């Protein structure tokens, strides 16, 4: 059988007018800001009208540690929402926006796959409604103002700048840079560098802010460096909070698009889960819960990253209580965790599948630790054999884990009905006892250790001397009550990308801390993780093109 590519499938479906999608979920015409006929922003004024409406149920979709074989978390997220609508439930998707860096780098498109996609796929994966550009501009406006402030006399006495620049591209050459070489023959030159836009603190702020007032408060708290007395210098000290808010005024509004089956989709914000908190915006999630009976959202990469941060950072900040979790796995990825090379995944190998299951088991244990009811979703591939499927189902049955096969890539919502029915039943019968895994008042070291031991299965953490000094300084400044945002490889439960499966007997190496006071967390850089990715040897952009009729090709 010949299968169409994701972009061919997306281009073959005629989207409904976005006003019809808005009407189907209760968004009024005067609350829409149209970006053409197939996408729109929603005014934040809608919250005033819906203030007293009861919230719907919140479902998180997470996954095992990803492999090159793919686990299809976004595809299952979209397919589950479509399936819920197919069985008569009102559902909405709440997802993140893709970053242009990975789209042009190694990942390709990020709109789901097959018949479980959001559209317009090309727009979403490229410039969409301009949110990424607005965040990049706001972030770099801070950088420009800092260097101008120093050039013009440095009234604030800025001694050390910690604020880097950003760009929405994978560009390893920009990880370290020297700026201001031209100012007075380099008198103000200083070391600087670039992160990717999705690692920007302003991206995190957009995703955690509840409204414009909260956005401005958070922007003002951003620490850009320290003065000669080693006191923090903030964006509020620079006096540019208002200007940044103006740049971000439209980016704060959630975007409305649709799935291939015309299920409403709120796609807003795009922080990576390996270097940021990996969740879509609080505003979009809350709006989804006001508009639908079931909001299906996702958190990036494996449950050790995205789900942990969803629970410990996003839910803590926004007061959310998730009702259920779906843990996505594929037989292909489990076989890779069991030691099979990618080229051999098409061959039946039940032994390797069973050897890889401990990775899935650890993620399930983590969901249990947070007290949220869960279902395992097996994202079925065509090459999966009956014996492999039977072995996985038998394991789940023996362990008492609820599990459902899904074929949403091939069949859309119809391929996710079994999962949808299980999720609805689970929510109806099993109350959520959600709680973060560490207390906000715990010390920084205790928080780091709890995440490492409880979520990753590590023996503990190893801190550099520089990190020990940073912890002492953060405690002195009163930042020790902030949650922790671990920056760690997505490919392993450990901080070593090569350790697949469920590694044992390892420590998490903390090499640097970064304070994100506006976002409200401390970033802990572990292992060799980078906040500015590089391009692979064969970037995806080599395969992307557009013909004379404007049809895009090669976008995943």
C-alpha positions in Angstrom: 0.0 0.0 0.0 1.3 3.5 -0.9 0.8 6.1 1.9 0.6 9.8 1.3 3.0 12.2 3.2 1.6 14.3 6.0 1.7 17.4 3.9 -0.1 15.7 1.0 -2.8 14.6 3.4 -3.1 18.0 4.9 -3.3 19.7 1.4 -6.0 17.3 0.3 -8.5 18.5 3.0 -10.4 21.7 2.6 -10.5 23.5 5.9 -13.7 24.9 7.2 -14.0 28.7 7.5 -12.5 29.5 10.9 -15.6 31.4 11.9 -17.5 28.1 11.6 -15.0 26.4 13.8 -15.2 29.3 16.4 -19.0 29.0 16.3 -18.9 25.3 16.9 -17.0 25.8 20.2 -18.8 28.9 21.4 -16.5 31.7 20.4 -18.5 34.7 19.2 -17.6 36.6 16.0 -16.7 39.8 17.9 -14.1 37.8 19.9 -12.3 36.7 16.7 -9.4 38.4 15.1 -9.1 36.8 11.6 -5.8 35.9 10.0 -7.2 35.0 6.6 -10.1 32.4 6.4 -8.5 29.4 8.2 -6.8 30.9 11.3 -7.6 33.5 13.9 -6.6 34.9 17.3 -9.1 35.1 20.1 -9.5 38.2 22.2 -8.8 37.9 25.9 -12.1 39.6 26.5 -13.7 36.2 26.1 -12.7 35.3 29.6 -15.1 38.0 31.0 -18.0 36.4 29.2 -17.1 32.9 30.2 -16.0 33.7 33.8 -18.8 31.8 35.5 -18.8 28.8 33.1 -17.8 25.5 34.7 -14.4 24.2 33.6 -14.3 21.0 31.5 -11.9 18.1 32.1 -8.2 18.4 31.4 -6.3 15.5 29.8 -2.6 15.5 29.4 -0.9 13.5 26.7 2.7 12.6 27.3 5.1 9.8 26.2 8.1 7.6 26.7 11.5 8.9 25.9 11.5 9.7 22.2 13.7 7.8 19.7 14.4 8.3 16.0 11.6 5.8 15.5 9.1 8.3 16.8 6.4 8.0 19.4 3.6 10.2 17.9 2.6 12.2 20.9 1.2 15.1 19.0 -0.5 12.8 16.6 -2.2 11.0 19.5 -3.2 14.3 21.1 -5.0 15.4 18.0 -6.4 12.0 17.3 -7.8 11.6 20.8 -9.6 15.0 20.6 -11.1 13.9 17.2 -12.1 10.6 18.7 -13.8 12.2 21.7 -15.9 14.3 19.3 -16.7 11.2 17.3 -18.2 9.5 20.4 -20.3 12.5 21.1 -18.2 14.4 23.5 -17.3 18.1 23.1 -13.5 18.2 22.9 -10.8 20.8 22.0 -7.1 20.5 21.4 -4.6 22.8 23.2 -1.1 22.5 21.7 2.2 24.3 21.2 3.4 26.2 18.2 6.4 24.7 16.3 9.8 26.4 16.3 11.2 27.2 12.8 14.6 25.9 14.0 13.7 22.2 14.2 11.3 22.5 11.2 14.3 23.5 9.1 16.6 21.3 11.1 16.0 17.7 11.9 12.4 17.3 13.0 10.5 18.7 10.0 6.8 19.6 10.6 5.2 19.5 14.0 1.4 19.5 13.3 0.7 15.9 14.1 0.7 13.3 11.3 -1.4 11.3 8.9 -5.2 11.9 9.5 -4.5 13.3 13.0 -3.2 16.7 12.0 -4.0 20.4 12.7 -4.3 22.6 9.6 -3.2 24.9 7.9 0.0 22.7 8.3 2.3 24.9 6.2 1.3 28.1 8.0 1.7 26.6 11.4 5.1 25.2 10.7 6.4 28.5 9.2 5.4 32.0 10.4 1.8 31.2 11.5 0.4 34.4 13.2 3.8 35.9 14.0 4.0 34.9 17.7 7.6 33.6 17.5 8.7 36.7 15.7 7.1 39.0 18.3 8.8 37.0 21.2 12.1 37.2 19.4 11.8 40.9 18.8 10.7 41.6 22.4 13.6 39.5 23.7 16.2 41.2 21.5 14.7 44.6 22.3 15.8 44.0 25.9 19.3 43.1 24.6 19.5 46.3 22.5 18.4 48.4 25.4 20.9 46.9 27.8 23.8 47.7 25.5 22.5 51.1 24.7 22.1 51.8 28.4 25.7 50.8 29.1 26.9 52.9 26.1 25.0 56.0 27.2 26.6 56.1 30.7 25.3 53.0 32.6 23.2 54.9 35.1 22.2 51.6 36.7 25.8 50.5 37.2 25.4 47.2 35.3 28.5 45.1 36.0 27.6 41.7 34.6 24.9 40.9 31.9 23.3 37.5 32.0 20.7 38.2 29.3 21.5 36.5 26.0 20.0 37.2 22.6 17.7 34.8 20.7 16.9 33.7 17.2 14.3 31.2 16.0 16.8 29.0 14.1 19.2 26.2 14.9 22.6 28.0 14.6 25.5 26.6 16.7 27.8 29.3 15.4 25.9 31.8 17.6 26.2 30.0 20.9 29.0 32.3 21.9 29.6 35.8 20.6 31.3 39.1 21.4 29.1 42.2 21.0 29.7 46.0 21.1 33.1 45.8 19.4 32.3 49.0 17.5 31.5 51.1 20.6 34.3 53.5 21.4 36.9 51.1 19.8 35.5 48.2 21.7 35.5 49.8 25.2 32.0 48.3 25.9 32.7 44.9 24.2 31.5 41.9 26.2 30.9 38.2 25.8 27.4 37.3 24.8 25.6 34.5 22.8 22.3 33.4 21.4 19.7 30.9 22.6 16.9 29.6 20.4 13.7 31.6 20.8 11.8 28.8 22.4 14.3 28.9 25.2 13.7 32.6 25.8 12.3 33.5 29.2 9.8 35.7 27.4 8.5 32.6 25.7 8.0 31.0 29.1 6.4 34.1 30.4 3.9 34.2 27.4 3.0 30.6 28.3 2.6 31.1 32.0 1.0 34.6 32.1 -2.7 34.7 32.9 -3.5 38.1 31.4 -1.9 41.4 30.3 -1.5 42.6 33.9 0.3 39.4 34.8 2.4 39.5 31.7 3.7 43.0 32.6 4.4 42.0 36.2 6.4 39.0 35.0 8.3 41.0 32.3 9.3 43.5 35.0 10.7 40.7 37.2 13.1 39.5 34.5 16.7 39.7 35.8 19.1 40.8 33.0 22.2 41.0 35.1 23.8 42.3 38.3 25.2 45.7 39.3 28.5 46.6 41.0 27.0 45.7 44.4 25.9 42.3 43.0 22.2 43.3 43.2 19.9 42.0 40.5 19.0 44.5 37.7 15.6 43.9 36.2 13.6 44.9 33.2 11.5 47.1 35.5 14.7 48.9 36.4 15.4 49.5 32.7 11.9 51.1 32.4 10.8 49.2 29.2 8.0 47.0 30.5 5.4 48.9 28.7 7.2 48.8 25.4 7.7 45.0 25.6 4.0 44.5 26.4 3.1 46.5 23.3 5.3 44.3 21.2 3.7 41.2 22.7 0.1 42.3 22.9 -1.1 40.1 20.0 1.3 37.2 20.8 -0.5 36.9 24.2 -3.8 36.0 22.5 -4.3 32.3 21.7 -4.6 31.1 18.1 -7.5 29.1 16.8 -7.2 26.6 14.0 -8.7 23.1 13.3 -7.9 19.5 12.9 -8.4 17.6 9.7 -11.8 16.5 11.1 -12.6 20.2 12.0 -12.1 19.8 15.8 -11.2 23.2 17.2 -7.5 23.5 18.1 -5.9 26.2 20.3 -2.2 26.4 19.3 -0.3 28.9 21.4 3.2 29.2 22.7 6.1 26.9 22.0 8.8 26.3 24.7 10.9 23.1 24.3 10.7 20.6 27.1 14.4 19.7 27.1 15.5 23.3 27.6 12.4 25.1 28.9 9.1 24.0 30.5 7.6 22.4 27.4 3.9 23.3 27.7 1.5 25.4 25.7 0.1 28.6 27.2 -2.0 28.7 30.4 -4.3 31.1 28.6 -5.0 28.6 25.8 -5.5 25.7 28.3 -7.8 27.6 30.5 -9.8 28.8 27.4 -10.1 25.3 26.2 -11.5 24.2 29.5 -14.1 27.0 29.3 -15.1 26.1 25.8 -15.2 22.3 25.8 -16.1 19.4 28.1 -12.7 17.8 27.4 -9.4 19.7 26.7 -6.6 17.5 25.3 -3.2 19.1 25.7 0.4 17.8 25.4 3.7 18.4 27.0 7.0 18.0 25.1 9.2 14.9 24.8 9.0 12.2 27.4 7.1 12.3 30.7 10.4 12.8 32.5 10.6 16.3 30.9 7.3 17.7 29.6 4.9 16.0 32.0 7.1 16.7 35.1 7.2 20.4 34.2 3.5 20.5 33.3 2.8 19.2 36.8 5.4 20.9 38.9 5.6 24.3 37.0 2.5 24.9 34.9 -0.2 23.4 37.1 1.4 24.9 40.2 1.5 28.4 38.7 -2.0 28.2 37.2 -3.8 26.2 39.8 -4.7 23.5 37.3 -5.7 20.0 38.3 -5.4 17.5 35.4 -8.1 14.8 35.4 -6.2 12.1 33.4 -2.9 11.4 31.6 -2.3 9.4 28.4 1.2 7.9 28.1 2.0 7.3 24.5 4.4 4.6 23.3 5.1 2.7 20.1 6.3 -0.8 19.6 9.1 0.6 17.3 10.4 3.0 20.0 10.2 0.3 22.7 12.3 -2.0 20.5 14.9 0.7 20.2 15.0 1.1 24.0 15.4 -2.7 24.0 18.6 -2.4 21.9 17.4 -2.7 18.2 19.0 -0.4 15.6 16.6 1.8 13.6 17.3 -0.1 10.4 16.1 -3.4 12.0 12.8 -2.1 13.4 10.7 -3.5 10.6 11.6 -7.0 11.8 9.6 -8.8 14.5 11.5 -8.9 17.8 9.3 -9.6 20.8 12.4 -10.1 23.1 13.6 -6.6 22.3 10.2 -5.2 22.9 10.0 -6.8 26.3 13.6 -5.5 27.0 12.4 -1.9 26.2 9.2 -2.0 28.3 11.0 -0.8 31.5 11.3 2.6 29.9 7.5 2.8 29.6 7.1 1.3 33.0 9.1 4.1 34.6 7.0 6.8 33.0 3.9 5.1 34.2 5.3 4.9 37.7 6.0 8.7 37.5 2.3 9.4 36.6 1.3 7.3 39.6 3.7 9.4 41.8 1.8 12.6 40.7 -1.5 11.0 41.6 -3.2 11.3 38.2 -5.2 8.5 36.6 -3.5 7.2 33.4 -4.1 5.2 30.3 -1.3 3.8 28.1 -1.8 4.5 24.4 0.0 2.3 21.9 0.4 4.3 18.7 0.2 1.4 16.2 2.4 1.3 13.1 1.7 -0.7 10.1 4.8 -2.9 10.6 3.9 -3.9 14.1 3.2 -7.6 14.2 0.4 -9.4 15.9 2.9 -11.2 18.2 4.4 -7.9 19.3 1.0 -6.3 19.9 -0.1 -9.4 21.9 3.1 -9.3 24.0 2.6 -5.7 24.9 -1.1 -6.1 25.8 -0.3 -9.2 27.8 2.3 -7.3 29.8 -0.1 -4.5 30.5 -2.8 -6.9 31.6 -0.5 -8.7 33.9 0.6 -5.4 35.5 -3.0 -4.0 35.7 -2.2 -1.1 33.4 -5.1 0.3 31.4 -4.1 0.3 27.7 -5.6 1.0 24.3 -4.4 0.5 20.8 -4.7 3.6 18.6 -4.5 3.9 14.8 -5.2 7.7 14.5 -2.4 8.3 12.0 -4.1 6.0 9.5 -7.8 6.4 10.5 -8.0 9.8 12.3 -10.6 10.0 15.1 -12.1 6.6 14.2 -8.7 5.0 15.0 -8.8 6.5 18.5 -12.3 5.5 19.7 -11.1 2.8 22.0 -8.7 5.2 23.7 -11.4 7.9 23.9 -13.8 5.6 25.6 -11.2 4.4 28.1 -10.3 8.0 29.0 -13.9 9.0 29.5 -14.6 6.0 31.7 -11.4 6.6 33.6 -12.3 10.2 34.4 -15.8 9.2 35.4 -14.7 6.4 37.8 -11.3 7.4 39.1 -10.8 10.8 40.9 -7.5 12.6 40.3 -5.4 13.1 43.4 -2.9 15.4 41.7 -0.1 16.9 43.7 3.4 18.2 42.7 6.2 15.9 43.8 8.1 18.6 45.8 7.1 21.4 48.1 7.8 25.0 47.0 9.5 25.6 50.3 12.0 22.8 49.8 15.6 23.9 49.2 17.1 24.1 45.7 19.2 21.0 46.3 16.3 19.0 47.7 14.2 19.9 44.6 16.9 18.9 42.3 17.4 15.7 44.2 13.7 14.9 44.3 13.3 15.3 40.5 16.5 13.2 39.8 15.6 10.4 42.1 11.8 10.2 41.8 11.4 11.1 38.1 14.6 9.9 36.5 15.5 7.1 38.8 18.9 8.5 39.5 21.0 7.9 42.6 21.2 11.7 43.2 22.7 14.9 41.7 26.3 16.0 41.3 26.9 19.8 41.6 29.8 21.7 40.2 31.5 24.2 42.5 30.1 26.9 40.4 26.6 25.6 40.9 27.1 25.4 44.6 28.1 29.1 44.6 25.0 29.9 42.5 22.7 28.1 44.9 24.2 30.1 47.8 23.7 33.3 45.9 20.1 32.4 44.9 19.3 31.6 48.6 20.8 34.9 49.6 18.6 36.7 47.1 15.4 34.8 48.1 14.9 32.8 44.9 15.1 29.4 46.5 11.3 29.0 46.7 11.1 28.9 42.8 10.3 25.6 41.1 13.1 23.9 39.1 13.1 23.6 35.3 15.5 20.8 34.3 17.3 21.2 31.0 18.2 17.6 30.1 18.5 15.4 27.0 15.1 14.1 25.9 16.5 10.8 24.7 17.3 9.2 28.1 15.9 9.2 31.6 19.5 10.1 32.5 21.5 13.1 31.3 23.4 10.9 28.9 21.6 10.6 25.6 23.1 7.2 24.8 21.6 5.5 27.9 18.3 4.1 26.6 15.8 1.9 28.4 15.7 2.4 32.1 19.3 3.1 33.2 20.4 2.4 36.8 23.2 3.6 39.0 23.7 7.1 37.6 23.8 10.7 38.8 22.4 13.8 37.2 25.2 16.3 36.6 24.1 19.9 37.2 26.6 22.2 35.5 24.8 25.6 35.6 21.8 27.3 37.0 19.9 30.2 35.3 17.4 32.3 37.1 14.2 33.0 35.2 12.5 35.2 37.8 9.9 36.5 35.4 8.8 33.1 34.4 9.0 32.0 38.0 11.5 29.1 37.9 15.2 28.2 38.0 16.6 26.5 34.9 19.1 23.7 35.8 21.4 22.8 32.9 22.4 19.1 33.0 24.9 17.0 31.1 25.7 18.3 27.6 22.3 19.8 26.8 22.4 23.0 24.7 20.0 26.0 24.7 21.0 26.7 21.0 20.7 23.5 18.9 22.8 22.9 15.8 21.7 21.7 12.4 22.3 18.0 11.5 24.4 16.9 8.6 21.3 16.7 6.3 19.0 19.5 7.5 15.3 19.2 6.7 15.5 22.4 4.8 17.4 20.7 2.0 14.1 18.8 1.2 11.7 21.7 1.4 10.5 23.5 -1.7 7.6 25.4 -3.2 6.4 25.2 -6.8 5.1 27.9 -9.1 1.6 27.3 -8.0 2.5 28.0 -4.3 2.3 24.3 -3.2 4.8 23.5 -0.5 6.6 20.2 -0.6 8.9 18.3 1.7 7.6 19.9 4.9 7.6 16.5 6.8 
